[in-house]
Amino acid sequence: MTVDGRQVPAEADRARMRAERHAKLQRHLADQGIGGLLLLGTSAVAYATGADVPGCDSGRAALLRTVGVVVAGTDQPHLFTPYPEGAPHELPADHVHAGAVPDVDDGAAALATTVQKLIPADATLACDEVPHPLGRALGDLRLVPASGVLGPAKLCKTPDELACIRRAQHVNEQAMLDVRPLLRPGVTQTDLSARFLRRAVELGAELNGIDPIWQPMPRTLAEGPWTVHGDVAFPTPSAPQPLAEGDVIWVDTGIHVAGYASDFGRTWIVGDDARPTARQQHQFARWRAVVDAVLSLCKPGVSALELGRAAIAADAAEGGGRRPWIAHFYLAHGVGTDSAEMPMIGTDLGDVFDEALVMAPGMVLVLEPVIWDDGAAGYRSEDIVAVTDDGWMPLSDHPYDPFVAA
């Protein structure tokens, strides 16, 4: 299968991928008459510059930050980084600057001075984050949200980007093959996280994007944590509490490779010989029916509204009495340099939004229906597909054990 007439390669050509991403950003800057981008968010900088930086806890990050600047009409971005060894090899030396300190007055002034030399004074500058010191230092430059440029640029992935997502997902899924045999009574969620993270790094993960979730699900909403939306509480933080025989575990993990995220979701049952009950197996059959209904329609030109309605109809035909996804989540979301990004299907933005969101080659869908039977917990899994020129292709491939297809 092809995306924009090209096959998805077995391994990404990262230099080509960076060049194509830059070309897309330039196109959207030109179309919107914007003079440049000033980016502080980790995933945005990675997308715009291709920079590698060590992963760290954002709550404990130092003031010295990695920043990206894309100037309209130029061939290469500018990168401000405390890790110059992570700069792409094709980036000219005069485009690699020392790390920026935009959250304090002196550092913000220094960064603003450089930006003002690159961006004309009468131009519009698109930003994703503007700390107060930086906002003051930028003076009279007209600022607009960077999402208007980044959003459409990131929406449809190139074949190389799809290869990176597929690679990241493969590493995630391979690590899970080592984790699931540990799922027995007495094991804690933190034990599972330790095994997963170690194995993922051994397999080539560059950083962890999602705090691993191994959540025991209550049988009823009333037994679970209270939520403001009245729906299922998920995810909740992992803890060193031992798991028990028969616990229904909702799993959610995500690691990054080449700057791209994976997203793994499955439902497991604790126990050496754990087997789903007939009711639990039926929950999986309903989940499978929902995913199959969505995939039967998935191709360019189909709207998110059509996919959502197909999901609801498929579950209703199997006896479902509610929308088959969590209210504060979605039927599907995208994945890229962020673990959840557009397209998002089944949000609370309504039918008008979903009808305007039309599938196109290169879009990535992380399908995550949820089947909830109050009184019998529920079933949740995630599968990743990419929209191709004439249909879809899988980017994930992991068994559903201990559940089996009918």
N, C-alpha and C positions, 0 to 999 in steps of 0.2 A: 504493500500500500504506500501511497505517496502523499506528501504534504507540499502544496504549491509545486507539484511536478517533480519533487525530489524524494528519494528514498531516505528514511531515517538511518544514519550510519551506525555501525556497531559501536564505534567510539567517536566521540565528538572531536571536531577540529576546533580547538578553543580559540585560536587566533581568528579564524573565519567567523566564529560565533560572536566574538567581541566586535569585529568590524560590522557585522550585520546588525547587531544591537545599536551600535553608534549611528549607523545609517538611518535606522528607524527613529531614533531620538531626533536626529537632524531634520528628518522629514516632518515630524510633528511640531518641532520648534518653528520651522518655516511656515507650515500651514497656519499656525496660530499667531504668527508675528511676534514671537517671544525671543528675547536676546540671549537667553541662556538658562541653565539649571544650576542651582546651588543645593547640594544634597548632603545631608548629615546622617540619615537613617542607614543602618548597616546593610540591609538588603538593597536599598536604592543605590548606594555607593558601589556595591558589588556588581549590580546590573550595569551601571553607567560606565564604570572604569575597569571592571574585571579584576580588581584588587583582591588579593588573598590577605586575610588578617586572622590571627589566632582567635579562637572562640573564647568568650569570657562572660561572666555574669554581668548583665547590663546594669544591675543595681549596684555593682561594685566597680564599674568601669572607671578608669582614670579620666581626668579632665582632658588629657591629650587624645584627640579624636581623629578618625579617618573621615575625610571630606572629599566629595567629588564635585567638579565644576565642568559643565559642558557648555562651550561657547558656540552659539549658532554660526554655521558656515565654516567651521574648522574641522580638521581631519582627525584630531585626537582629543580626548578629555584631559583635564588636569586632575592630578591626584595629590591630596595632602595626606600624608600617612607617617605614623611612627614606625612602620614596618616596610621600608623601601624594598626589601627583598621580596615582598609580595606583589610588587608592581609588574604588570605584563611586560614581556620583553620588548614589545614593539613600541612602548610608550617612550617618547624622547626624554632625555635627561632633564630638559628644561620644563617638562610637564609634570615632573615628580618633585613635590615640595615637602618640607618638614610637616609633621603632624600639627593640626590646628587646635586651638583652645578657645572655641567660640562661646563658652559659657561664662567667661570672665571678661572684664572690660578691655584689658590690654591685649589678650588673645583675640577677642572679637575685632578690635581695631586693626590688628595686623592682617587678619583674614579679609576684612572688608577692604583694606587698601589694595590687596592683590586682586580681589574680585572687581573692584572699580577700575583697575587697569585693564582688565580683560573684557568687561561688559560696558558698552557705551552708556553714558550718563542718562540718555533719553530712552534707553531700552527698558523692557519689562523683564524682570528676573523671577523665575519660577522656583519656589523653595518647598522642601518637605518639612523642615523644622526651622524655627527662627527663635532661638533663645533671646531673652530681652536684651542682653548686651550686644548681640549681633544685630538685632533689629535697629537699635540706636545707631550702631556704627555704620550700617548701610545707608543711612541718611535718606536722600530723596529718591533712591531707586524705587521704582514701582514694583511691588511684590505681589505675586499670584501663587496659588497652590500648584505644586509640581505634579499633583495627581492628574491634572488635565493633559500632561505630556506622558508621564510614566504609565498611566493606566492603559491608554490605547496602544502604546509601544509594547507593553508586556502581555497584552491580551492573547495574541496569537504567537505561539512559539515557532522558532525555526527548527528544521530537522536536527541541528546540533544541540539545541536546547532540549529537545525531546530525548535525545540520546543521553544527556546528562541526568534528566529526571529518571529515565529508565534505569540508569546505572545506580543512582542513589537508592531507588526503590529496591533494586536487586540486593544491594548491601544490607539494607534494612531487613528484608525478608530472609536472607541467609542467616543473619544474626538470630532471628526469631526461631530458626530451626534448632539452635542450641539452647534457647530459653525454654521452650515449651516442655521438654522432658523434666524440667525442675518443678513443674506445677503440681505439687502434691501437698497434703495437709502439713502445716507447720512452717512452710516456707513463707517468707514475708515479701511484701512488694519491693522493699529495698534490696532484698536478695536478687530478685528478678532484674531490677534495674542495673545492679552491679554486673551481672552476667551479660546483659544486653549491651551495655556501653563498652565493656571490655572487648566483646566479640566484634561489635560494629567497628571499633577503631582498628582491630586486627585486620578486618576485611577492607579497610580503606576509607571509612568515614572521616571527614575532616572536622566536623563539629556536630554537636547535638543541638537540634532545634526545638524539640518538645520534651519537657520533663516527662519521662516515661510514665504512662498511666496503666495501672493494673487494678481496675476498680471493681470490688465485689458489689454486685447490684442487688438491692433489696427486692423482695417479691412484690411489694406494693409501694405506691407513692407515699402512703402514710408512714411506712417504715423508714423511708429515706430522709435525707436532709431536706429541710424546707426551702423552697425556691420562690422568688418573687413572681415568676411567670407561671407557677403551678404545674410545670411539666417535670420530666425526669431530671434529677441532679446529675450532671455529667459535664466535664470531668471534675473529680475531686482529688486533692493531693495524695500522693503515695505516702505510706507510713510503715513503720516496722512491725505492724500488727500481723500475727500469723494468719494465713489463710486456712479455711476449713473445708473438709470433705463436702463436695457438691456445690461449693460457691460458684455462682455464675460470674465470670470475670470479663469485663469489657476492656479491651486492650487498645492503646493508642500511642504510637511512637513516631518520631521523625528525626532523621539525621540528614546531613548535607554532604554532597560531593560536588566539587567544582562550582560551589556557590549555589547549587540547586537542591531543593528540599525533596524529601520523600514523605509519605504519609501512610502509615500502616494501621489498620484496624481489624480486629477479629474478636469473636466471642469464644471464650474457652470455659471449660468446666474443671474444677479442681478434683484431682484423684487419679491414681495410677491407671484405673480401668474405667474412667469416667465415660459415660455414655448419655446422650441426651434422652430425656423422656419423650414420649410421643408428642406431647404438647410443645416441648422445646424444638423438636424436629420440625413440627408444623410451622413454628415461628421462622425457622431458617427457610423453609419452603416458601413462605410469604415474602421474605426478604429477597430470595432468588427470583421470585415472580416479578417483584418491583424492578429489580435491576434489569432483568431480561426485557421487560416492557419498555424501559427507557432506552436500552441499547437497540431495540428493534426499530426505533425512530431516529436514532442518533446519526445525523449526517448534516452537511452544510445546508443552510436554508431553513432548518427547523428551529422554532423558537423555544426558549426556556419554558414558556407557558405550556406549550404542547408536551414537553417532557414531564413537567410537573403533573399535569392532568393525567398522563399515561400512568405515572407512578401511583397516583391516588386510585385510579380505576382498577389497576392490577391488584392492589391490596384489598379493595372492596370486594372484588370477585373471589378472593380467598377468605372472606369473612372478616376483614378488618373494618373497624368502625371509627378510625381517626386518620389524620394525615400521617403517612408513614415516615416521618422524620421528627426530630426534636424541635420544638418551637423556636428555641433560641439558636439553633443551628440552621441547617439547610439540607435539601435533598442532595446537592452537589456543590462543590466549590473548585476553584482552580488551584494549581500549585506551580511554583516557579522558584524565584529567589526568596519568596515568602512561602510559608507553609499553607497559607490560605489567602488567595487573591482571586480576582475576577477570572472567569465568570462565576457568579454565585446564583444558584437556582433554588427557588423556594424560600426566599427571605421574607421578611415582613414589609418589603417595599411594594408588594402588591402586583396585581395582574398586569398593569400597564408597564411596569418595569420589566417583568418577565417576558412580555410579548415583544418588547423592543430589543431584547437580548437574543440575537440570532446566531446559531452555531456557524462557525467558519473554520477552515482548515488551520490546524495548529493550536486550537483551543484545547485545554486539558481539563478533564472532569474527574474529580475525586468523588465517586458515588458513595454516599454514606446514609442509606435509608436506615431507619430504626423501627423495629417491630416491637411494640410494648403491649403486653397483656397484663393488666393490673391483677396481681395475685399470682403471677407466674414469671415475674421479671421480664426479660425481653432478649432480643437478638440484635446485634449491631456489628457490621463489618464495613470495610472500605475497599473498593477496587478503583484503580486508576486507568483511564482510557484517554486517548488523544483523538480528536476529530481529524479525519483525513480528507482527501479530495472527494471521496465518494462514500464515506462511511466512518468507521472508527477502527482503532487498533489498541490492543492492551499494552499498558506500561507496567502492569503488575501481574504476578503469577505465583500465588501462594495457596496451599490447601486450606480448607475450612474445618479441618479436624477439630473436634470429634464429630462434627456435623457432616452429613453426606448428602449428595444430590439424589433426588428421587429417581 
